[in-house]
């Protein structure tokens, strides 16, 4: 390293020390302001005041740094507001209730579909000895678990090709179930038909909407009637019972075998590494020190920068968000679902979530678990 570069770095180090010292002073003053506002029943968030500070920072900075200066000031104020809430308002409720003891014997597990469904295959991977109960719809699985008619439920939550399965996220919030496990299943969709049916004889095809989405490329030049149904294994059953000799289904090879169908074309999915992730839902959380994933849901005030503000604590603590999804809420705004690396028993994770909670309109931890 040259002396010139060493000199530059030395000066930067000195400035960084000053920045940290000034940042600390600013945060302490922000805390005092927060206490004053609480004692005088004033809102912590003053958008007019914050906009004034941001614009002043932009005006004070050189023209080529105006945007960065304004972003810096917004970030500082977001940190200050979170620090105010975290230190002023006492958090009495735990982020996640104490864990229940996982059930390992005489397990009853509900899944959506019929025998041969991908959900059934995920259930057998997760609970090989369980008594499996099929349900017609995703919501039925949640109802069965919520009413304690099954120990666990298995529902898909994400496909590597078509993305998140929004209905599952909505139902997690609606029924208050917890995520207690997760796994991936390799998905190889096949075109299925009655014995002797050739591809040129197909006139209509049954499948779940996800099945159609995962096979877009194969279907792009096929002018078949598409009939949606609740599950790809149900599609195979419908073809079995359909009097139309030109009926086919998109589903698993196993679903075809169980319904006396043959594979017309194997592996018709758009990508060779098509996978679906399934979550295990339960009425109570189950976690231990080995759990390494945490799922949360939160909503925010409808204002500029609120999402950025909620994500800052993850950046500051170095916690990796493995995914984030948004879903429309009944009030016209959006609810967010996020998955993060870590365990709810980790003090860093707890502190980070408390900071997010302090800037969110609502936050709930919906599970701490591990990938199986």
C-alpha positions as CSV (number, residue, x, y, z in Angstrom):
1,X,0.0,0.0,0.0
2,X,1.4,3.4,-1.0
3,X,1.9,6.2,1.5
4,X,-0.6,8.3,-0.4
5,X,-3.4,5.7,-0.1
6,X,-2.5,5.1,3.5
7,X,-2.9,8.8,4.1
8,X,-6.3,8.9,2.5
9,X,-7.5,5.9,4.5
10,X,-6.2,7.4,7.7
11,X,-8.2,10.6,7.1
12,X,-11.3,8.5,6.3
13,X,-10.9,6.6,9.6
14,X,-10.8,9.9,11.5
15,X,-13.9,11.1,9.8
16,X,-15.7,7.8,10.4
17,X,-14.9,8.1,14.1
18,X,-16.4,11.6,14.1
19,X,-19.5,10.3,12.2
20,X,-20.1,7.5,14.8
21,X,-19.7,10.0,17.7
22,X,-22.2,12.5,16.1
23,X,-24.5,9.6,15.2
24,X,-24.5,8.5,18.9
25,X,-25.2,12.1,20.1
26,X,-28.1,12.4,17.6
27,X,-29.7,9.1,18.7
28,X,-29.5,10.2,22.4
29,X,-31.2,13.5,21.5
30,X,-33.8,11.7,19.5
31,X,-34.6,9.5,22.5
32,X,-35.1,12.6,24.6
33,X,-37.3,14.1,22.0
34,X,-39.3,10.9,22.0
35,X,-39.8,11.0,25.7
36,X,-40.9,14.6,25.5
37,X,-43.4,13.7,22.8
38,X,-44.8,10.7,24.8
39,X,-45.2,12.9,27.9
40,X,-47.0,15.5,25.9
41,X,-49.1,13.1,23.9
42,X,-47.5,14.0,20.6
43,X,-47.0,11.7,17.6
44,X,-43.4,10.4,17.1
45,X,-43.8,10.7,13.4
46,X,-43.9,14.3,12.1
47,X,-43.8,14.0,8.2
48,X,-43.6,17.8,7.7
49,X,-40.6,18.2,10.0
50,X,-38.9,15.2,8.4
51,X,-39.5,16.4,4.9
52,X,-38.0,19.8,5.9
53,X,-34.9,18.1,7.3
54,X,-34.5,16.0,4.1
55,X,-34.8,18.9,1.8
56,X,-32.4,21.0,3.8
57,X,-29.8,18.2,3.6
58,X,-30.3,18.1,-0.1
59,X,-29.8,21.8,-0.3
60,X,-26.7,21.9,1.8
61,X,-25.0,19.1,-0.2
62,X,-23.1,19.6,-3.5
63,X,-25.4,19.1,-6.5
64,X,-23.8,15.7,-7.4
65,X,-24.4,14.4,-3.9
66,X,-27.9,15.8,-3.3
67,X,-29.7,12.5,-3.7
68,X,-27.3,10.6,-1.5
69,X,-27.5,13.3,1.2
70,X,-31.3,13.2,1.2
71,X,-31.3,9.4,1.5
72,X,-28.7,9.5,4.3
73,X,-31.0,11.9,6.3
74,X,-34.1,9.7,5.7
75,X,-32.1,6.7,6.9
76,X,-30.9,8.5,10.0
77,X,-34.4,9.6,10.9
78,X,-35.7,6.1,10.4
79,X,-33.1,4.7,12.8
80,X,-33.9,7.5,15.2
81,X,-37.6,6.7,15.1
82,X,-37.0,3.0,15.6
83,X,-34.7,3.8,18.5
84,X,-37.3,6.0,20.1
85,X,-40.0,3.4,19.9
86,X,-37.7,0.6,21.1
87,X,-36.5,2.5,24.2
88,X,-39.7,4.3,25.2
89,X,-42.5,1.7,24.7
90,X,-42.1,-1.4,26.8
91,X,-42.6,-4.7,25.0
92,X,-44.5,-7.1,27.2
93,X,-45.7,-9.8,24.8
94,X,-43.2,-12.4,23.6
95,X,-42.5,-12.5,19.9
96,X,-43.5,-16.1,19.7
97,X,-45.3,-18.3,22.3
98,X,-43.3,-21.0,24.1
99,X,-42.8,-24.1,21.8
100,X,-45.1,-27.1,22.0
101,X,-43.5,-30.6,22.1
102,X,-43.5,-32.1,18.5
103,X,-45.6,-35.1,18.1
104,X,-43.8,-38.1,16.7
105,X,-46.1,-41.1,17.2
106,X,-49.7,-41.7,16.0
107,X,-49.5,-38.5,13.9
108,X,-52.5,-37.4,11.9
109,X,-51.6,-35.2,9.0
110,X,-54.0,-33.4,6.6
111,X,-53.1,-32.5,3.0
112,X,-54.8,-30.9,0.1
113,X,-55.8,-33.3,-2.8
114,X,-56.3,-37.0,-3.2
115,X,-53.8,-39.9,-3.2
116,X,-51.1,-39.2,-5.7
117,X,-51.1,-35.5,-5.1
118,X,-47.8,-33.7,-4.7
119,X,-48.9,-32.7,-1.2
120,X,-49.4,-36.3,-0.3
121,X,-45.9,-37.1,-1.5
122,X,-44.6,-34.2,0.6
123,X,-46.6,-35.6,3.6
124,X,-45.1,-39.0,3.2
125,X,-41.6,-37.5,3.1
126,X,-42.2,-35.5,6.3
127,X,-44.3,-38.0,8.2
128,X,-43.7,-41.5,6.8
129,X,-45.8,-43.3,9.4
130,X,-48.6,-40.7,9.7
131,X,-52.3,-41.3,9.2
132,X,-52.9,-39.1,6.1
133,X,-56.2,-37.3,5.7
134,X,-56.9,-35.7,2.2
135,X,-58.9,-32.5,2.0
136,X,-60.5,-30.8,-1.0
137,X,-59.1,-27.3,-0.7
138,X,-56.1,-25.5,1.0
139,X,-58.5,-23.8,3.4
140,X,-59.9,-27.2,4.5
141,X,-56.4,-28.2,5.6
142,X,-56.2,-25.1,7.8
143,X,-59.7,-25.7,9.2
144,X,-58.8,-29.3,10.1
145,X,-55.6,-28.2,11.9
146,X,-57.3,-25.3,13.6
147,X,-60.1,-27.5,14.9
148,X,-57.6,-30.0,16.2
149,X,-58.8,-32.7,13.9
150,X,-55.2,-33.2,12.7
151,X,-51.9,-32.7,14.3
152,X,-50.3,-31.1,11.3
153,X,-51.2,-29.9,7.8
154,X,-49.1,-29.9,4.6
155,X,-49.6,-27.1,2.1
156,X,-47.5,-25.7,-0.8
157,X,-46.1,-22.3,-0.3
158,X,-43.6,-21.7,-3.2
159,X,-42.7,-23.1,-6.6
160,X,-39.2,-22.6,-8.0
161,X,-40.6,-21.7,-11.4
162,X,-43.9,-19.9,-10.8
163,X,-43.1,-18.3,-7.4
164,X,-45.1,-17.8,-4.2
165,X,-48.5,-19.5,-3.7
166,X,-50.4,-16.5,-2.4
167,X,-53.4,-18.4,-1.0
168,X,-51.2,-20.2,1.5
169,X,-49.9,-16.9,2.9
170,X,-53.4,-15.5,3.2
171,X,-54.6,-18.6,5.0
172,X,-51.7,-18.5,7.4
173,X,-52.8,-15.1,8.6
174,X,-56.6,-15.9,8.5
175,X,-56.4,-19.0,10.7
176,X,-53.5,-18.1,12.9
177,X,-51.7,-21.4,12.3
178,X,-47.9,-21.6,12.8
179,X,-45.2,-22.8,10.3
180,X,-43.4,-25.7,12.1
181,X,-41.4,-27.2,9.2
182,X,-40.6,-26.9,5.5
183,X,-39.3,-29.1,2.7
184,X,-38.8,-29.2,-1.1
185,X,-40.3,-31.8,-3.4
186,X,-39.0,-32.3,-7.0
187,X,-41.9,-31.8,-9.4
188,X,-42.0,-33.6,-12.7
189,X,-45.3,-33.0,-14.4
190,X,-46.5,-35.5,-17.0
191,X,-49.2,-35.6,-19.6
192,X,-51.5,-38.4,-18.6
193,X,-54.2,-40.2,-20.5
194,X,-56.2,-43.4,-20.7
195,X,-54.3,-46.4,-22.3
196,X,-53.9,-46.0,-26.0
197,X,-54.5,-42.2,-26.1
198,X,-51.9,-40.4,-28.3
199,X,-50.9,-36.8,-28.1
200,X,-52.6,-36.0,-31.4
201,X,-55.9,-37.4,-30.0
202,X,-56.0,-35.0,-27.0
203,X,-58.8,-32.5,-27.1
204,X,-58.9,-31.2,-23.5
205,X,-56.6,-31.3,-20.5
206,X,-57.3,-31.1,-16.7
207,X,-54.9,-29.7,-14.1
208,X,-54.5,-27.3,-11.2
209,X,-53.6,-23.7,-12.3
210,X,-50.1,-24.3,-11.0
211,X,-49.8,-27.3,-13.2
212,X,-50.7,-25.2,-16.3
213,X,-48.3,-22.5,-15.2
214,X,-45.4,-24.9,-14.8
215,X,-46.0,-26.3,-18.3
216,X,-46.5,-23.1,-20.3
217,X,-43.9,-23.9,-22.9
218,X,-45.3,-27.4,-23.6
219,X,-48.9,-26.0,-23.9
220,X,-48.0,-22.9,-25.9
221,X,-48.8,-24.5,-29.3
222,X,-51.6,-26.8,-28.1
223,X,-55.2,-25.6,-28.7
224,X,-56.7,-27.9,-26.1
225,X,-59.5,-27.0,-23.8
226,X,-58.0,-26.3,-20.4
227,X,-60.1,-27.4,-17.4
228,X,-58.9,-26.2,-14.0
229,X,-59.5,-28.3,-10.9
230,X,-58.4,-28.3,-7.3
231,X,-55.4,-30.6,-7.6
232,X,-53.3,-32.4,-10.2
233,X,-54.1,-35.7,-8.7
234,X,-57.8,-34.8,-8.9
235,X,-57.2,-34.0,-12.5
236,X,-56.0,-37.6,-13.1
237,X,-59.1,-38.9,-11.3
238,X,-61.4,-36.7,-13.5
239,X,-59.8,-38.1,-16.6
240,X,-60.3,-41.6,-15.4
241,X,-64.0,-40.9,-15.0
242,X,-64.5,-38.8,-18.1
243,X,-66.3,-40.4,-21.0
244,X,-64.5,-38.2,-23.4
245,X,-61.7,-40.3,-25.0
246,X,-59.7,-37.1,-25.8
247,X,-59.4,-36.1,-22.1
248,X,-55.9,-35.8,-20.6
249,X,-54.4,-34.6,-17.3
250,X,-51.2,-32.8,-16.2
251,X,-50.0,-34.4,-13.0
252,X,-47.5,-36.8,-11.4
253,X,-46.6,-40.3,-12.7
254,X,-47.9,-41.7,-9.4
255,X,-51.3,-40.0,-9.8
256,X,-51.5,-41.6,-13.3
257,X,-50.7,-45.1,-11.9
258,X,-53.2,-44.8,-9.1
259,X,-56.0,-43.9,-11.7
260,X,-55.1,-46.4,-14.4
261,X,-53.6,-43.8,-16.7
262,X,-50.5,-43.9,-18.9
263,X,-47.8,-41.3,-19.4
264,X,-48.3,-39.8,-22.8
265,X,-45.4,-37.3,-22.4
266,X,-43.1,-37.4,-19.3
267,X,-41.4,-34.3,-17.7
268,X,-43.3,-31.6,-19.6
269,X,-42.4,-28.8,-17.1
270,X,-40.6,-25.8,-18.5
271,X,-37.5,-26.3,-16.4
272,X,-35.6,-29.5,-15.4
273,X,-35.2,-28.3,-11.8
274,X,-38.8,-27.6,-11.0
275,X,-39.5,-27.9,-7.3
276,X,-42.2,-27.0,-4.9
277,X,-41.7,-26.1,-1.3
278,X,-44.3,-27.3,1.2
279,X,-44.7,-26.0,4.8
280,X,-45.9,-28.0,7.8
281,X,-48.6,-26.0,9.7
282,X,-49.6,-26.6,13.3
283,X,-51.9,-25.1,15.9
284,X,-48.9,-24.1,18.1
285,X,-45.3,-23.1,17.3
286,X,-42.6,-25.8,17.6
287,X,-38.9,-24.8,17.6
288,X,-35.6,-25.4,19.4
289,X,-32.0,-24.2,19.2
290,X,-31.5,-26.1,15.9
291,X,-34.3,-24.1,14.1
292,X,-32.8,-21.9,11.5
293,X,-35.6,-20.1,9.7
294,X,-38.1,-17.6,11.0
295,X,-41.3,-16.4,9.2
296,X,-43.0,-13.1,10.0
297,X,-45.9,-11.1,8.7
298,X,-46.2,-7.3,9.0
299,X,-48.0,-4.3,7.7
300,X,-46.8,-0.7,7.5
301,X,-48.1,2.8,7.5
302,X,-49.1,3.9,4.0
303,X,-46.3,6.5,3.4
304,X,-43.2,6.9,1.4
305,X,-40.2,5.0,2.7
306,X,-42.0,2.8,5.2
307,X,-40.9,-0.5,3.7
308,X,-37.3,0.7,3.5
309,X,-37.5,1.7,7.1
310,X,-38.8,-1.7,8.1
311,X,-36.0,-3.5,6.3
312,X,-33.2,-1.4,7.7
313,X,-32.8,-3.4,11.0
314,X,-32.1,-6.5,8.9
315,X,-29.3,-4.7,7.1
316,X,-27.9,-3.3,10.3
317,X,-27.8,-6.7,12.1
318,X,-26.6,-8.6,9.0
319,X,-29.6,-11.0,9.0
320,X,-30.4,-12.4,5.6
321,X,-34.0,-12.2,4.4
322,X,-34.4,-15.3,2.2
323,X,-37.7,-14.1,0.7
324,X,-40.3,-11.4,1.0
325,X,-43.8,-11.4,-0.5
326,X,-46.6,-8.8,-0.5
327,X,-50.3,-9.6,-0.4
328,X,-53.3,-7.2,-0.7
329,X,-55.1,-6.6,2.6
330,X,-58.9,-6.0,3.1
331,X,-58.2,-2.3,3.8
332,X,-56.7,-1.7,0.4
333,X,-53.1,-1.6,1.6
334,X,-50.6,-4.5,1.6
335,X,-49.4,-7.1,4.1
336,X,-45.9,-8.4,3.9
337,X,-44.6,-11.9,4.6
338,X,-40.9,-12.5,5.0
339,X,-38.6,-15.4,5.8
340,X,-35.2,-14.9,7.4
341,X,-32.2,-16.9,8.4
342,X,-31.9,-17.4,12.2
343,X,-33.6,-18.7,15.3
344,X,-36.1,-16.9,17.5
345,X,-34.1,-17.7,20.6
346,X,-31.1,-15.7,19.2
347,X,-30.9,-12.3,21.0
348,X,-29.8,-10.6,17.7
349,X,-32.9,-12.0,16.0
350,X,-35.1,-10.8,18.8
351,X,-33.6,-7.3,18.9
352,X,-33.9,-7.0,15.1
353,X,-37.6,-8.0,15.1
354,X,-38.3,-5.6,18.0
355,X,-36.8,-2.8,15.9
356,X,-39.0,-3.9,12.9
357,X,-42.0,-4.1,15.3
358,X,-41.3,-0.6,16.5
359,X,-41.7,0.9,13.0
360,X,-44.5,-1.4,11.7
361,X,-48.2,-0.9,12.1
362,X,-48.4,-4.6,12.9
363,X,-45.9,-7.5,13.2
364,X,-46.4,-11.2,14.0
365,X,-44.0,-14.1,14.0
366,X,-45.7,-17.0,12.4
367,X,-43.1,-19.7,12.8
368,X,-39.5,-20.7,13.7
369,X,-38.5,-24.0,12.1
370,X,-35.9,-25.7,9.9
371,X,-35.8,-27.1,6.4
372,X,-36.2,-30.8,6.3
